[in-house]
Amino acid sequence: MSDSWLTSRRTALKGALAGLAGAARSFAQPISQKRPAETRVLFLVGDYYHNGAMQEYAWRKVLKSTGWRLMFAQAPSFITPEVMGSADLYVLCRYATNTQPVNISLGWSPEKIVEERPEPDVFMTPEHEDMIVRNVRRGMGLIAVHCSIWNPESRRFLDLLGVDKPIMHGPVVNTRIVDLNPDHPITQGIAPFGIGIDEVFDAVMKPGQYVQLFRAVQEQPKRNAISGWCRQEGEGRVVAVLPGHTTGPYGSREFLTILWRSAHWALKREIPPMPEDVFTARS
């Protein structure tokens, strides 16, 4: 794929974005005033390769007992500066589509029965990247899940994660989570566990810019990769959790426990035991 093709593609996509964002916002309801002591968790998850229904179901199940307000954005353009500025925690599982031949997500439509969809939003735009960085530094928590690491053109976002260079995943094969940090509240007391078949991203990390939480290993082909870590940026806390391509991790008690603890840690809250019914109850 030539550099000139990518440049012209990005220019065209960015030019279309302004109109799409304006159209999407015209359908958005004004965000309500935040109540005293309200905790808002904002989500942007799901695309062609990453099951949004699975992720939303899992997060609603995990955080149901908290009383926090869970808000799922149906398109990136719905996340305005006002919306993100009111968020206490942002959970992201979206990868760069601004260098793909097609943007592999659904264009949002207000119609109940959709015959023709609008073009989807470009992700990640410089404006969205700036919102994330600015709000984490002012104190918002961030949980970057799975494919979020694959935003290679978004240098400020990668710096926020403590990543020097993301490494693309290999095939979907059996995966184990190992080397869990016994001293960190997100992972202490959790023994190595399997998550079935999954993709394993990897990263070259910035030395001294992160605390490792766990690694992921695969045998065929062999890979031993950093798969979970955390760090502080300004007043905010960042957690990266790279499993989650398939349903396997979301069916693991240990993985759901890591999500539960990550959300509380990123919010700088005391971490209570995860309710027992999280693993069994339907939301």
C-alpha atoms as one frame of an Amber mdcrd trajectory, in Angstrom:
protein
   0.000   0.000   0.000   1.661   3.245  -1.127   2.215   6.282   1.073   0.473
   8.459  -1.518  -2.613   6.249  -1.404  -2.715   6.455   2.397  -2.285  10.219
   2.330  -5.077  10.768  -0.187  -7.303   8.285   1.645  -6.767  10.046   4.973
  -7.462  13.422   3.405 -10.719  12.194   1.905 -11.823  10.499   5.104 -11.018
  13.489   7.272 -12.859  15.758   4.867 -15.939  13.563   5.122 -15.703  13.352
   8.895 -16.826  16.903   9.590 -20.106  16.376   7.769 -20.668  12.974   9.337
 -19.934  14.241  12.823 -22.349  17.128  12.385 -25.052  14.779  11.160 -24.501
  12.367  14.050 -24.548  15.118  16.655 -27.830  16.426  15.243 -29.452  13.177
  16.423 -27.687  13.112  19.802 -29.621  13.981  22.934 -28.084  16.737  25.054
 -26.119  15.193  27.890 -27.872  15.582  31.214 -26.322  17.485  34.070 -24.135
  15.293  36.216 -25.628  14.521  39.593 -23.613  15.009  42.795 -21.452  11.931
  43.481 -22.451  10.380  40.137 -19.811   8.178  38.491 -19.935   8.108  34.717
 -18.276   5.355  32.701 -18.134   6.055  28.967 -17.575   3.208  26.486 -16.571
   3.051  22.830 -16.373  -0.635  21.918 -17.127  -2.969  19.030 -16.437  -3.156
  15.298 -16.437  -5.764  12.518 -13.693  -7.880  14.100 -14.506  -7.229  17.760
 -17.927  -8.234  19.035 -19.548  -5.139  20.490 -22.557  -7.076  21.820 -20.212
  -9.397  23.722 -18.229  -6.523  25.183 -21.221  -4.440  26.234 -22.908  -7.455
  27.794 -19.745  -8.339  29.750 -19.117  -4.806  31.021 -22.752  -4.343  32.070
 -22.584  -7.639  33.922 -19.282  -6.808  35.628 -20.226  -3.289  36.748 -23.961
  -3.785  37.339 -23.685  -3.709  41.129 -21.644  -0.503  41.319 -24.467   1.949
  40.710 -22.237   3.781  38.235 -23.818   5.283  35.123 -22.731   3.197  32.115
 -22.906   5.086  28.799 -22.158   3.340  25.479 -21.391   5.572  22.493 -22.819
   4.215  19.234 -20.328   6.170  17.108 -17.113   8.073  17.845 -18.631  11.386
  16.734 -21.169  11.198  19.564 -18.278  11.611  22.001 -18.040  15.374  22.101
 -15.695  17.318  24.404 -18.668  17.857  26.710 -19.455  14.126  26.879 -15.891
  13.030  27.560 -15.352  15.949  29.903 -18.113  14.589  32.134 -16.701  11.041
  32.178 -14.862   9.626  35.173 -13.691   6.548  33.266 -13.332   5.867  29.529
 -13.269   2.265  28.276 -11.990   1.938  24.716 -11.822  -1.053  22.395 -11.427
   0.370  18.894  -8.525   0.174  16.468  -7.286   2.568  13.792  -9.480   2.532
  10.718  -8.157   5.724   9.161  -5.520   3.793   7.187  -7.739   0.900   6.090
  -9.189   0.584   2.571 -12.594   0.542   4.284 -13.653   1.601   7.756 -14.778
  -1.690   9.262 -17.563  -0.477  11.543 -21.206   0.465  11.092 -22.310   3.936
  10.164 -24.890   5.080  12.680 -28.486   5.497  11.566 -31.467   6.745  13.611
 -33.849   4.537  11.618 -35.507   1.573  13.354 -35.248  -0.505  10.178 -32.069
   0.360   8.299 -31.906  -0.105   4.533 -28.915   2.076   3.732 -26.280   3.093
   6.249 -24.245   6.290   6.234 -20.480   6.020   5.984 -18.971   5.240   9.409
 -16.876   7.664  11.428 -13.123   7.771  11.009 -11.215   6.563  14.072  -8.976
   7.685  15.704  -9.037  11.332  14.698  -6.540  13.838  16.130  -9.455  15.535
  17.884 -10.514  12.323  19.631  -6.922  11.580  20.579  -6.558  15.060  22.062
  -9.738  14.587  24.114  -8.449  11.337  25.588  -5.026  12.729  26.508  -6.399
  15.966  27.934  -9.060  14.261  30.061  -6.756  11.572  31.432  -4.337  14.263
  32.515  -7.113  16.122  34.340  -8.044  12.919  36.204 -10.236  10.673  34.036
  -9.374   6.968  34.157  -8.737   5.021  30.938  -9.009   1.294  30.235  -7.640
   0.414  26.782  -8.826  -3.062  25.808  -7.389  -5.452  23.194  -7.213  -3.788
  19.749  -6.986  -0.259  21.203  -3.227  -0.705  21.119  -3.437  -0.806  17.318
  -3.626   2.935  16.743  -0.076   3.231  15.383  -0.514   6.709  13.897  -1.822
   8.156  17.176   1.531   8.874  18.814   0.168  10.854  21.752  -2.270   8.053
  22.558   0.527   5.463  22.476   2.617   7.701  24.754  -0.364   7.796  27.105
  -0.247   3.987  27.201   3.516   3.963  27.743   3.997   2.191  24.389   6.959
   2.819  22.123   5.744   0.496  19.354   2.668  -1.760  19.070   3.194  -5.262
  17.658   0.439  -6.870  15.577  -1.178 -10.057  16.885  -0.661 -13.509  15.418
  -3.288 -16.197  14.767  -6.173 -16.991  17.106  -4.903 -19.940  19.180  -5.002
 -21.228  22.752  -3.737 -18.599  25.187  -2.714 -18.521  28.827  -2.312 -15.535
  31.134   0.842 -15.840  33.234   3.278 -13.857  35.387   0.495 -12.011  37.188
   1.879  -9.235  39.385   1.441 -10.435  43.001   1.979  -6.939  44.399  -0.566
  -4.947  42.416  -4.201  -4.708  43.576  -5.498  -5.486  40.076  -3.791  -8.889
  39.899  -2.726  -9.934  43.385  -3.956 -13.373  44.384  -4.847 -14.417  40.812
  -3.080 -17.559  39.592  -2.187 -18.184  35.920  -5.261 -19.112  33.895  -6.363
 -20.058  30.395  -8.694 -17.957  28.251  -9.242 -20.410  25.387  -8.450 -19.201
  21.887  -7.583 -15.532  21.526  -5.324 -13.065  19.719  -2.192 -11.851  21.474
  -1.017  -8.336  20.706   2.430  -7.318  21.943   4.269  -4.040  22.450   7.688
  -2.525  22.817   7.227  -0.540  26.010   8.873   2.688  27.109  11.319   1.781
  29.893  10.215   2.984  33.299   6.847   4.204  31.988   4.602   1.348  33.129
   3.946  -1.369  35.705   3.462  -4.839  34.247   0.327  -6.667  35.395   0.526
  -9.916  33.391   1.773 -11.577  30.228   0.101 -13.814  27.635   1.677 -16.934
  26.152   0.850 -19.000  23.083   2.587 -22.170  21.930   1.756 -22.384  18.199
   3.364 -20.163  17.079   5.317 -19.304  20.202   4.696 -15.880  21.698   5.269
 -14.501  25.185   3.956 -10.944  25.253   3.146  -8.230  27.721  -0.636  -8.282
  27.877  -1.617  -6.091  30.809  -0.047  -3.052  32.442  -0.893   0.222  34.126
   0.555   3.680  34.622  -0.154   7.191  35.857  -0.433  10.200  33.527  -0.988
  13.565  35.168  -3.915  13.138  37.552  -5.300  10.121  35.682  -4.699   6.400
  35.723  -4.358   4.175  32.649  -4.845   0.407  32.406  -4.155  -1.624  29.260
  -5.767  -5.078  29.049  -4.957  -6.759  25.729  -6.964 -10.027  25.769 -10.508
  -9.936  24.425 -10.737 -10.759  20.719 -13.018 -13.751  21.292 -15.650 -14.682
  23.888 -13.080 -16.846  25.707 -11.647 -14.192  28.046 -15.134 -12.872  28.860
 -16.093 -16.344  30.062 -13.188 -16.422  32.525 -13.807 -15.569  36.173 -10.203
 -14.394  36.483 -10.451 -12.070  33.483 -13.738 -10.574  34.686 -12.086 -10.026
  38.063  -9.269  -8.141  36.343 -11.831  -5.924  34.561 -13.657  -5.274  37.861
 -10.467  -4.359  39.656  -9.124  -2.308  36.740 -12.226  -0.118  36.703 -11.996
   0.596  40.436  -8.236   1.171  40.326  -8.464   3.541  37.341 -11.131   5.502
  39.238  -8.915   5.612  42.347 -11.582   3.778  44.319 -11.244   1.130  46.981
 -11.506  -2.282  45.299 -14.196  -4.421  46.933 -14.522  -8.137  46.162 -16.261
  -8.755  42.848 -19.832  -9.933  43.527 -20.088 -13.681  43.183 -23.055 -13.492
  40.822 -21.081 -11.551  38.203 -19.792 -14.779  36.740 -23.162 -16.514  36.668
 -25.960 -13.940  36.571 -27.454 -12.554  33.382 -27.614  -8.778  33.202
